[in-house]
Structure formats: structure tokens, C-alpha cells
Amino acid sequence: MPTVAVIGLGLMGSSFALALKRARPDTMIVGSDTDPATLRKALDRGLVASASADASVAEIADVIVIGAPIRAMREVFAQLKGSTEGKVVTDMASTKGDVMEWAAAAGIDLVGGHPMCGKEKSGIDAADAALFQDAPWVLTRPDPLLTDLVEAVGAHPVVMGAETHDRLVAGVSHAAFLLSVGYVLALSRRADWPEASRLAAGGFRDMSRLAAGDPQLYAGVTRTNRANLLQQLDAISAELTRLRRHLEADDPRLVELFEEARAVRERWAKKSPDHPG
């Protein structure tokens, strides 16, 4: 059974440690985090057997899983530089292209990873062993050991190159966050928002959910996937313009767009498990 080091014990890292501990109780899991309170909680709750404030715990590990925020990745790679030979190293970041380049620059052979799941709440207190259940988990190349760990926590591996990953998640994940933010801000800046907010229910809850996500996490996402996001936002803007044009003209063909969108959503729902991402 390999020893696994989890670097960064926020929501994703601590959830992975918890899920792996439950699935494989005999696995030795060690961890690190820059926050002393998080380290104490990880030890007190039995998520890790030992912990440190830096990446030195990785020295005793066979597998290193980096759950640190994107903006902290280069610092983590700098700490790991020269100490990963013979180890399997992966990450959990939401973008892959820049992260893979940073790892390569530090001489680290990274198998890029991205579990397509999450929560609005962040930090170790939101850790959830079921977080990865039925979720796609992207790996940038096949690796038997990582495949085994991914499947152990309930996810299913999807092998995909970094460039393809970043292009696709810009649409199905990252642009959705920006749309949620834009929707919330547009409503909140209306003069009658205090009254309107009293009527906000299911529709507002669904559309605003992603805007409740960790701002610092998405700051890293948008910075490292900017070109793809801009392209996706342009495409969405074109569709919104089309909808507005039909609405302004009271064009009965507007319903055809509604029907087309519903059909796309229903086809996706029939073949996809219910998971956030």
C-alpha cells in the first residue's frame, strides 16, 4: 500500500484524504498546509498520520497529491524541486496548462489531475468523503497507481491532454461561474434589489450558487485560463444578443431557442451522473 502525501489540506485535499482513509483504512496518509489551525484539525480528526507546514512530508511518500490553490502552486513546486524522483506526483487544480509548465520548469514530472467536483464552502471544515463520488477526474496521462486511487475515492478517471482540458472546462465549468457572478451583480445593483431579494427563490438560488464559490480559487482559474474563457464568453454573448434580438422583435421563433436549449440539457442529463463541477 503506497504512502500518500497530500500537500494543501483545504476542501479538495482534506476531502481526498478523508475519502481515501475511509476507502483504504490501511493507507498511510501524511499532509502539509501553511495554516497551523488546518494542520491541527487534520491531525485531530485523523485525516493524516503526520503533518508539516511545508512540503517536507513528501519525502516519505510514494504518491504526492497537490491540493494547494493554483496561486500557490509555483511555491509548492519550488519546495518539491529535486525530491520527487521515483514518486508519482499529481495535482487537483482546475486548470492544467500553466500548472504543467510550472511543474516542468521545476523539474517535476507531473501527471496533471482535476476532479470535476466541488462545493461553495471551502476549507477543511467543509471536507466531504463523498465529494468525488461518480465525478469525472481528469488525468493528463494514464497512470495505474493514480487510476487506482481515483477509483478508490469513488471517481472515474478520464485521460485528457492539458490543452484540451482547459478548453473544455472553460465552457462547462469556469464560464458558468462568471455568468453566475454577472447575474448576481446585475440584480444586486438594481434600485429595487432589497424588495426583489424577498422574492428570490429557486431560480435565483440555482443561478447564484456558483457565485458563492471561493473568490481566490476562481481568481487563479481565470488568470490561468484567460484565453479560453474570453473565447467562451464571446460565444455566450453572441447567444444572449440573439435572444435579445428575438425578444425585442417579439419574434415567435424565440421559443425554438428555448426548445433547443432544453433538448441539449435533457440529453446531457440522461447520460451524466448528478454531480457539481
SERO-4910 file (N, C-alpha, C, O; in steps of 0.05 Angstrom, whole numbers):
BEGIN
 pado doro    nc1    nc2    nc3   cac1   cac2   cac3    cc1    cc2    cc3    oc1    oc2    oc3
  Met    A     17    -24      0      0      0      0     18     25      0     34     28     18
  Pro    A     15     43    -20     32     66    -21     27     87      1      4     89     10
  Thr    A     48    101      9     44    124     27     37    148     10     51    153    -10
  Val    A     16    162     18      6    185      2     10    211     18      1    213     41
  Ala    A     22    230      5     25    257     17      5    276      3      4    277    -21
  Val    A    -10    290     19    -29    309      9    -19    337     16    -18    344     40
  Ile    A    -11    352     -4      0    379      0    -22    399     -4    -31    404    -26
  Gly    A    -31    412     18    -53    430     17    -78    416     27    -89    399     13
  Leu    A    -88    423     51   -110    409     63   -135    427     65   -149    427     85
  Gly    A   -140    441     43   -165    455     40   -188    436     34   -186    412     39
  Leu    A   -209    446     21   -232    429     15   -224    404     -1   -231    382      6
  Met    A   -209    408    -23   -203    385    -41   -183    366    -28   -188    342    -29
  Gly    A   -162    376    -17   -142    359     -6   -152    344     18   -147    320     21
  Ser    A   -167    357     36   -177    344     60   -199    324     53   -201    303     66
  Ser    A   -215    331     33   -236    312     24   -224    287     13   -233    265     17
  Phe    A   -202    291     -3   -188    268    -14   -176    250      8   -179    226      7
  Ala    A   -163    263     28   -152    248     50   -174    232     65   -170    209     72
  Leu    A   -196    245     70   -218    233     84   -230    209     68   -235    188     79
  Ala    A   -234    214     42   -246    193     25   -227    169     23   -236    146     24
  Leu    A   -201    174     20   -182    153     17   -179    138     44   -177    113     44
  Lys    A   -180    152     66   -178    139     92   -201    120     97   -198     99    108
  Arg    A   -225    128     88   -248    111     91   -248     87     72   -256     65     80
  Ala    A   -239     92     48   -238     70     28   -215     51     33   -218     27     29
  Arg    A   -192     61     42   -168     45     46   -157     52     74   -137     66     76
  Pro    A   -169     41     95   -160     49    122   -131     44    128   -119     57    145
  Asp    A   -119     25    114    -91     18    119    -71     36    105    -47     34    109
  Thr    A    -81     54     88    -63     72     74    -51     93     93    -65    105    108
  Met    A    -25     96     91    -12    117    106    -14    143     91     -5    146     69
  Ile    A    -27    163    104    -31    189     92    -17    210    109    -22    212    133
  Val    A      0    226     97     13    248    110      5    274     96     -3    273     72
  Gly    A      7    296    109     -3    321     97     13    345    104     29    345    123
  Ser    A      8    367     90     20    392     96      1    415     89    -15    412     71
  Asp    A      4    437    104    -12    461     98      2    484    111     15    481    132
  Thr    A     -1    507    100     12    531    111     -3    542    135      8    559    149
  Asp    A    -28    533    139    -44    544    161    -42    525    186    -50    502    184
  Pro    A    -31    535    208    -28    518    232    -54    506    242    -55    484    251
  Ala    A    -76    522    241   -102    512    250   -112    488    233   -123    469    244
  Thr    A   -107    490    207   -115    468    189    -99    443    196   -110    421    196
  Leu    A    -73    446    201    -56    423    208    -66    410    234    -68    385    235
  Arg    A    -73    426    254    -83    415    279   -109    399    274   -113    377    285
  Lys    A   -127    410    258   -153    397    253   -148    371    237   -161    351    243
  Ala    A   -130    371    218   -124    347    203   -113    325    220   -121    301    217
  Leu    A    -97    332    240    -85    312    258   -106    303    278   -109    279    284
  Asp    A   -121    322    289   -141    315    309   -163    297    298   -174    280    312
  Arg    A   -170    301    273   -192    286    260   -182    260    247   -198    245    235
  Gly    A   -156    256    249   -145    231    239   -144    230    208   -142    208    197
  Leu    A   -144    253    195   -142    253    166   -114    246    157   -111    233    136
  Val    A    -94    254    172    -67    248    166    -53    236    190    -60    242    213
  Ala    A    -32    220    185    -17    208    207      4    227    218     11    227    241
  Ser    A     14    244    200     34    265    208     31    288    189     20    286    167
  Ala    A     40    311    198     36    336    182     59    355    187     72    355    207
  Ser    A     62    373    167     83    394    169     73    419    155     54    418    139
  Ala    A     85    441    161     78    467    149     90    471    122     82    489    108
  Asp    A    108    453    114    120    455     87    116    428     73    102    410     84
  Ala    A    129    425     50    125    400     35    144    378     42    147    359     27
  Ser    A    158    380     65    178    360     72    166    333     77    180    313     74
  Val    A    140    331     83    128    305     88    128    288     62    126    263     63
  Ala    A    130    301     39    130    287     14    154    268     11    154    250     -5
  Glu    A    175    273     27    199    257     25    194    227     32    208    210     22
  Ile    A    174    222     49    169    195     57    146    182     41    137    160     47
  Ala    A    136    197     21    113    187      6    120    174    -20    141    180    -32
  Asp    A    103    156    -29    105    145    -56     89    161    -76     97    162   -100
  Val    A     67    172    -67     50    188    -84     46    215    -71     41    217    -47
  Ile    A     48    236    -87     44    264    -77     20    276    -91     20    277   -116
  Val    A      0    284    -76    -24    296    -87    -24    325    -78    -26    330    -54
  Ile    A    -23    343    -97    -22    372    -90    -50    384    -92    -61    386   -113
  Gly    A    -60    391    -68    -87    404    -67    -85    433    -61   -106    445    -54
  Ala    A    -62    445    -64    -59    474    -59    -73    490    -80    -77    481   -102
  Pro    A    -80    515    -73    -92    533    -93    -74    538   -116    -49    537   -113
  Ile    A    -85    544   -140    -68    549   -163    -47    570   -158    -24    567   -166
  Arg    A    -54    591   -144    -35    614   -140    -12    606   -121      8    620   -120
  Ala    A    -15    583   -108      7    574    -90     23    552   -103     43    542    -91
  Met    A     16    544   -127     28    520   -139     58    524   -144     74    505   -139
  Arg    A     66    547   -154     95    550   -160    112    548   -135    134    537   -136
  Glu    A    102    558   -113    116    556    -88    118    526    -79    139    517    -69
  Val    A     97    511    -82     97    483    -76    118    468    -93    133    452    -83
  Phe    A    117    474   -119    136    461   -137    165    468   -130    183    451   -132
  Ala    A    169    493   -121    196    501   -113    205    485    -88    229    477    -87
  Gln    A    187    479    -70    194    464    -46    199    434    -53    215    421    -40
  Leu    A    185    425    -73    188    396    -81    211    392   -100    219    369   -105
  Lys    A    222    413   -111    243    410   -131    266    393   -121    277    397   -100
  Gly    A    274    373   -138    296    355   -131    289    332   -112    307    317   -105
  Ser    A    263    330   -104    257    310    -84    234    291    -93    222    278    -76
  Thr    A    228    291   -119    205    275   -129    213    252   -146    196    238   -157
  Glu    A    239    247   -149    248    225   -166    237    198   -156    240    193   -132
  Gly    A    226    182   -173    215    156   -165    188    158   -152    177    137   -145
  Lys    A    177    181   -150    150    185   -138    130    192   -160    137    204   -181
  Val    A    105    186   -155     83    195   -173     72    221   -162     64    223   -139
  Val    A     72    242   -178     63    268   -169     39    277   -186     40    276   -211
  Thr    A     18    286   -173     -5    296   -187    -16    320   -172     -6    327   -151
  Asp    A    -36    333   -184    -47    357   -171    -78    356   -174    -88    337   -187
  Met    A    -92    375   -163   -121    376   -164   -131    403   -174   -154    410   -170
  Ala    A   -114    418   -188   -120    445   -196   -141    445   -219   -143    427   -235
  Ser    A   -155    467   -221   -177    470   -240   -168    476   -268   -184    474   -287
  Thr    A   -143    484   -272   -132    488   -298   -106    472   -300    -94    465   -279
  Lys    A    -98    465   -324    -76    447   -327    -52    458   -342    -29    452   -335
  Gly    A    -56    474   -363    -34    483   -380    -12    497   -365     11    488   -365
  Asp    A    -18    519   -351      2    534   -336     14    517   -314     38    518   -309
  Val    A     -3    502   -300      7    485   -277     28    465   -287     48    460   -274
  Met    A     22    452   -310     41    433   -321     67    446   -329     89    434   -325
  Glu    A     66    470   -339     90    485   -347    106    492   -322    131    489   -322
  Trp    A     93    501   -301    107    508   -276    121    483   -264    144    485   -255
  Ala    A    107    460   -265    119    436   -255    144    428   -271    165    421   -260
  Ala    A    141    429   -297    164    422   -315    188    440   -310    211    431   -310
  Ala    A    183    466   -305    204    485   -300    219    478   -274    242    485   -271
  Ala    A    205    465   -256    218    457   -230    229    429   -232    239    419   -212
  Gly    A    228    417   -256    239    391   -259    222    368   -248    232    347   -241
  Ile    A    196    374   -245    177    354   -234    160    342   -256    147    357   -272
  Asp    A    160    316   -258    144    302   -278    115    299   -267    109    279   -254
  Leu    A     99    318   -272     72    320   -261     51    305   -279     50    310   -303
  Val    A     35    288   -267     12    277   -280    -11    296   -272    -21    294   -250
  Gly    A    -18    314   -290    -39    334   -283    -65    320   -276    -73    300   -288
  Gly    A    -78    331   -256   -104    320   -248   -124    342   -241   -117    364   -233
  His    A   -150    335   -245   -171    354   -238   -197    339   -233   -210    330   -251
  Pro    A   -204    335   -207   -230    323   -201   -252    344   -207   -252    366   -196
  Met    A   -272    336   -223   -293    355   -231   -315    355   -211   -337    344   -216
  Cys    A   -310    367   -188   -329    369   -167   -321    391   -148   -299    403   -151
  Gly    A   -338    397   -129   -331    419   -110   -355    427    -94   -377    416    -97
  Lys    A   -351    448    -78   -372    459    -61   -368    490    -61   -347    500    -68
  Glu    A   -389    504    -53   -386    533    -49   -369    539    -25   -354    558    -24
  Lys    A   -371    522     -4   -355    526     20   -327    515     16   -323    496      1
  Ser    A   -308    528     29   -280    520     26   -268    513     53   -280    518     74
  Gly    A   -244    501     52   -230    495     77   -236    468     88   -254    454     78
  Ile    A   -219    460    107   -221    433    118   -247    427    132   -256    404    134
  Asp    A   -260    448    143   -286    443    156   -308    434    137   -328    424    146
  Ala    A   -304    439    111   -324    430     91   -317    403     79   -330    394     60
  Ala    A   -296    390     89   -287    364     78   -310    344     77   -326    342     96
  Asp    A   -311    330     55   -333    311     50   -322    286     36   -312    288     14
  Ala    A   -325    264     49   -314    239     37   -329    231     12   -318    216     -4
  Ala    A   -353    241      9   -369    234    -15   -366    254    -38   -380    251    -58
  Leu    A   -348    273    -35   -346    294    -54   -340    284    -82   -349    295   -102
  Phe    A   -324    263    -85   -314    253   -111   -332    231   -123   -327    222   -145
  Gln    A   -353    223   -108   -369    201   -117   -381    206   -144   -396    226   -148
  Asp    A   -376    189   -163   -386    189   -191   -376    213   -207   -386    218   -229
  Ala    A   -356    228   -197   -346    251   -212   -325    243   -232   -309    225   -226
  Pro    A   -323    256   -255   -300    252   -273   -275    264   -259   -276    285   -246
  Trp    A   -253    250   -262   -228    260   -252   -208    259   -275   -199    238   -283
  Val    A   -201    282   -285   -183    284   -308   -154    278   -300   -145    289   -280
  Leu    A   -141    261   -315   -112    256   -313   -100    262   -340   -111    254   -361
  Thr    A    -77    275   -341    -66    283   -366    -51    260   -380    -44    262   -404
  Arg    A    -47    238   -366    -37    213   -379    -44    190   -361    -48    194   -337
  Pro    A    -45    166   -373    -52    143   -356    -30    137   -335     -6    140   -341
  Asp    A    -39    129   -312    -20    121   -291    -35    101   -273    -55    108   -261
  Pro    A    -27     76   -272    -41     55   -258    -46     61   -228    -67     56   -217
  Leu    A    -25     73   -215    -27     78   -187    -48    100   -182    -64     98   -163
  Leu    A    -47    122   -198    -67    143   -194    -95    134   -202   -114    142   -189
  Thr    A    -97    118   -223   -123    108   -230   -135     92   -207   -159     95   -202
  Asp    A   -119     76   -194   -129     61   -171   -138     79   -148   -159     74   -136
  Leu    A   -123    100   -142   -131    119   -121   -156    134   -128   -174    138   -111
  Val    A   -158    143   -153   -181    158   -162   -206    141   -160   -227    150   -150
  Glu    A   -204    116   -168   -227     98   -167   -234     91   -138   -257     87   -131
  Ala    A   -214     90   -121   -218     84    -92   -235    105    -79   -251     98    -61
  Val    A   -233    130    -86   -249    151    -74   -276    156    -88   -290    174    -81
  Gly    A   -282    139   -108   -308    139   -120   -310    154   -146   -332    155   -158
  Ala    A   -288    165   -156   -289    180   -181   -282    161   -205   -274    138   -200
  His    A   -285    171   -229   -277    155   -252   -257    171   -269   -263    194   -277
  Pro    A   -234    159   -274   -213    173   -289   -220    179   -318   -232    162   -331
  Val    A   -212    202   -327   -215    210   -355   -188    220   -365   -179    241   -355
  Val    A   -175    207   -383   -149    215   -393   -152    236   -415   -167    232   -434
  Met    A   -139    259   -411   -143    281   -430   -119    300   -428   -108    305   -406
  Gly    A   -110    310   -451    -87    329   -451    -94    355   -438   -117    363   -436
  Ala    A    -73    369   -428    -77    394   -414    -92    415   -430   -109    429   -420
  Glu    A    -84    418   -455    -96    439   -472   -125    433   -477   -142    451   -476
  Thr    A   -132    408   -483   -160    401   -487   -176    405   -462   -198    416   -463
  His    A   -165    397   -439   -178    401   -413   -185    430   -409   -208    436   -403
  Asp    A   -166    448   -412   -171    476   -406   -192    488   -425   -208    505   -416
  Arg    A   -191    480   -450   -212    490   -469   -240    480   -461   -259    496   -462
  Leu    A   -242    455   -453   -268    444   -447   -279    455   -421   -303    462   -419
  Val    A   -263    456   -400   -273    466   -374   -279    495   -374   -295    505   -358
  Ala    A   -267    510   -393   -274    538   -395   -304    541   -401   -317    560   -392
  Gly    A   -315    522   -416   -343    523   -423   -361    511   -402   -380    523   -393
  Val    A   -355    486   -394   -373    471   -376   -371    478   -347   -387    470   -331
  Ser    A   -350    493   -339   -346    500   -311   -340    529   -306   -355    543   -293
  His    A   -318    539   -317   -309    565   -310   -326    588   -320   -331    608   -305
  Ala    A   -337    586   -344   -355    607   -354   -380    607   -338   -393    629   -335
  Ala    A   -389    584   -328   -413    583   -312   -410    600   -287   -429    613   -278
  Phe    A   -386    600   -275   -381    617   -252   -383    646   -259   -396    661   -244
  Leu    A   -371    654   -281   -372    682   -289   -401    691   -295   -408    714   -289
  Leu    A   -416    674   -308   -444    680   -313   -460    684   -287   -476    702   -285
  Ser    A   -454    667   -268   -467    669   -242   -460    695   -228   -477    708   -217
  Val    A   -435    702   -229   -426    727   -218   -439    751   -231   -449    769   -218
  Gly    A   -440    751   -258   -452    773   -273   -482    776   -266   -492    798   -264
  Tyr    A   -496    753   -264   -524    753   -258   -529    765   -230   -547    782   -227
  Val    A   -513    756   -210   -516    766   -183   -511    796   -181   -526    811   -169
  Leu    A   -489    805   -194   -482    833   -193   -503    851   -207   -510    872   -197
  Ala    A   -513    841   -230   -533    857   -244   -558    861   -227   -570    883   -226
  Leu    A   -567    840   -214   -591    842   -197   -586    859   -173   -602    875   -165
  Ser    A   -563    856   -160   -557    870   -135   -554    900   -139   -556    915   -120
  Arg    A   -548    908   -164   -545    937   -170   -570    950   -178   -571    975   -184
  Arg    A   -592    935   -180   -618    948   -185   -627    963   -160   -622    955   -138
  Ala    A   -641    986   -165   -650   1002   -142   -670    987   -125   -673    992   -101
  Asp    A   -685    968   -138   -705    954   -123   -696    926   -113   -712    909   -107
  Trp    A   -669    922   -112   -659    896   -104   -669    888    -76   -675    864    -72
  Pro    A   -670    906    -56   -679    898    -30   -707    885    -31   -712    866    -17
  Glu    A   -725    897    -47   -752    885    -49   -751    859    -66   -764    839    -59
  Ala    A   -735    860    -88   -734    836   -105   -722    812    -90   -729    789    -94
  Ser    A   -702    818    -72   -689    796    -58   -708    780    -40   -704    757    -34
  Arg    A   -730    793    -32   -750    780    -16   -766    759    -32   -778    741    -21
  Leu    A   -766    762    -58   -780    744    -76   -761    722    -88   -771    703   -100
  Ala    A   -735    726    -84   -716    707    -95   -720    680    -83   -720    676    -59
  Ala    A   -722    659   -101   -726    632    -91   -710    613   -108   -686    616   -110
  Gly    A   -723    592   -119   -708    571   -133   -691    580   -156   -668    572   -159
  Gly    A   -703    597   -173   -688    606   -197   -663    621   -189   -642    617   -200
  Phe    A   -666    640   -170   -643    655   -161   -623    637   -147   -599    640   -151
  Arg    A   -633    618   -131   -615    600   -117   -598    584   -136   -574    581   -133
  Asp    A   -610    574   -157   -596    557   -177   -575    574   -192   -552    566   -196
  Met    A   -584    597   -201   -566    614   -217   -543    627   -201   -522    633   -212
  Ser    A   -548    632   -176   -528    646   -159   -509    627   -144   -490    636   -132
  Arg    A   -515    601   -145   -499    582   -129   -469    584   -134   -454    585   -115
  Leu    A   -461    585   -159   -432    586   -165   -419    612   -156   -395    612   -150
  Ala    A   -434    634   -155   -423    659   -147   -414    658   -118   -399    676   -109
  Ala    A   -424    639   -103   -417    636    -75   -390    621    -71   -381    616    -49
  Gly    A   -377    614    -94   -352    600    -93   -329    617    -82   -332    641    -80
  Asp    A   -307    604    -76   -283    617    -65   -271    637    -85   -262    628   -106
  Pro    A   -272    663    -79   -262    683    -98   -232    679   -105   -224    682   -128
  Gln    A   -216    671    -85   -187    667    -91   -183    643   -109   -165    644   -126
  Leu    A   -198    622   -106   -196    599   -124   -202    608   -152   -186    601   -171
  Tyr    A   -224    622   -156   -231    630   -183   -213    652   -195   -211    655   -219
  Ala    A   -200    667   -177   -181    686   -187   -158    672   -201   -148    680   -221
  Gly    A   -149    649   -188   -129    633   -201   -138    619   -226   -123    618   -246
  Val    A   -163    610   -226   -174    597   -250   -175    617   -274   -166    610   -295
  Thr    A   -187    640   -269   -190    659   -291   -163    669   -302   -160    674   -326
  Arg    A   -144    671   -284   -118    681   -293   -103    660   -310    -89    667   -329
  Thr    A   -107    635   -304    -92    614   -318   -108    601   -341    -98    584   -355
  Asn    A   -133    611   -345   -148    601   -368   -162    624   -383   -183    621   -394
  Arg    A   -148    646   -383   -160    671   -393   -168    670   -423   -190    678   -430
  Ala    A   -150    659   -440   -156    659   -468   -181    642   -475   -198    650   -490
  Asn    A   -182    619   -463   -205    601   -467   -231    614   -457   -252    611   -469
  Leu    A   -229    627   -433   -252    639   -422   -263    662   -439   -287    666   -442
  Leu    A   -244    678   -449   -253    700   -466   -267    690   -491   -288    701   -499
  Gln    A   -257    669   -503   -270    657   -526   -298    647   -519   -317    651   -535
  Gln    A   -300    634   -496   -326    623   -488   -346    646   -481   -370    644   -488
  Leu    A   -336    667   -468   -354    689   -462   -364    703   -488   -387    712   -489
  Asp    A   -347    705   -508   -355    716   -533   -378    700   -545   -397    711   -556
  Ala    A   -376    673   -544   -397    656   -555   -423    659   -539   -444    660   -551
  Ile    A   -421    661   -513   -445    665   -496   -457    692   -502   -482    695   -503
  Ser    A   -440    712   -504   -450    739   -511   -466    740   -537   -486    753   -540
  Ala    A   -456    725   -556   -469    723   -582   -497    711   -579   -516    720   -592
  Glu    A   -499    690   -563   -525    677   -558   -544    696   -543   -568    697   -549
  Leu    A   -534    711   -523   -550    730   -509   -560    752   -527   -583    761   -525
  Thr    A   -543    761   -545   -551    781   -565   -573    770   -583   -592    784   -589
  Arg    A   -570    745   -591   -591    733   -607   -618    731   -593   -639    737   -604
  Leu    A   -617    723   -567   -641    722   -551   -654    749   -548   -678    752   -550
  Arg    A   -637    769   -543   -647    796   -540   -661    806   -566   -682    819   -565
  Arg    A   -648    800   -588   -659    809   -614   -687    797   -619   -705    810   -628
  His    A   -690    771   -613   -716    758   -616   -736    769   -597   -759    773   -604
  Leu    A   -727    774   -572   -746    785   -552   -755    813   -559   -779    819   -557
  Glu    A   -736    829   -568   -743    857   -575   -763    857   -599   -781    874   -600
  Ala    A   -760    839   -617   -777    838   -641   -803    823   -636   -820    820   -654
  Asp    A   -806    812   -612   -829    795   -605   -831    773   -625   -853    766   -635
  Asp    A   -808    761   -632   -806    740   -652   -816    714   -640   -804    704   -621
  Pro    A   -836    701   -652   -845    675   -641   -824    653   -643   -827    632   -629
  Arg    A   -804    657   -659   -783    637   -661   -766    635   -635   -749    617   -632
  Leu    A   -770    654   -616   -756    653   -591   -760    626   -577   -742    615   -564
  Val    A   -784    616   -579   -790    590   -565   -773    567   -577   -768    548   -563
  Glu    A   -765    570   -602   -749    549   -615   -721    548   -601   -710    526   -598
  Leu    A   -711    571   -592   -686    571   -578   -689    558   -550   -672    544   -541
  Phe    A   -712    564   -537   -718    551   -512   -719    521   -515   -707    506   -499
  Glu    A   -732    512   -536   -735    483   -540   -708    470   -547   -702    448   -537
  Glu    A   -691    484   -562   -665    474   -569   -648    471   -544   -634    450   -540
  Ala    A   -648    491   -526   -633    490   -502   -643    468   -483   -627    453   -471
  Arg    A   -669    465   -481   -680    444   -464   -671    416   -474   -665    399   -458
  Ala    A   -672    413   -500   -664    387   -512   -635    380   -506   -629    357   -499
  Val    A   -618    400   -508   -589    396   -501   -586    388   -472   -572    369   -466
  Arg    A   -600    402   -455   -598    397   -426   -609    369   -419   -597    355   -403
  Glu    A   -631    361   -432   -643    335   -426   -625    312   -436   -622    291   -423
  Arg    A   -612    316   -460   -594    295   -470   -570    291   -451   -561    269   -446
  Trp    A   -560    314   -441   -538    313   -422   -546    298   -396   -532    281   -386
  Ala    A   -570    305   -386   -579    294   -360   -583    264   -362   -579    250   -342
  Lys    A   -591    254   -385   -596    226   -388   -571    209   -387   -572    186   -378
  Lys    A   -549    220   -394   -524    204   -395   -503    213   -375   -481    202   -375
  Ser    A   -509    233   -358   -490    243   -339   -500    239   -310   -523    244   -305
  Pro    A   -482    230   -292   -489    229   -264   -493    257   -252   -482    276   -263
  Asp    A   -508    259   -231   -513    285   -219   -490    292   -202   -486    281   -180
  His    A   -474    311   -211   -451    320   -195   -445    349   -201   -450    358   -223
  Pro    A   -435    364   -181   -426    392   -185   -399    392   -199   -386    372   -199
  Gly    A   -391    415   -211   -365    416   -223   -359    441   -239   -338    444   -250
***
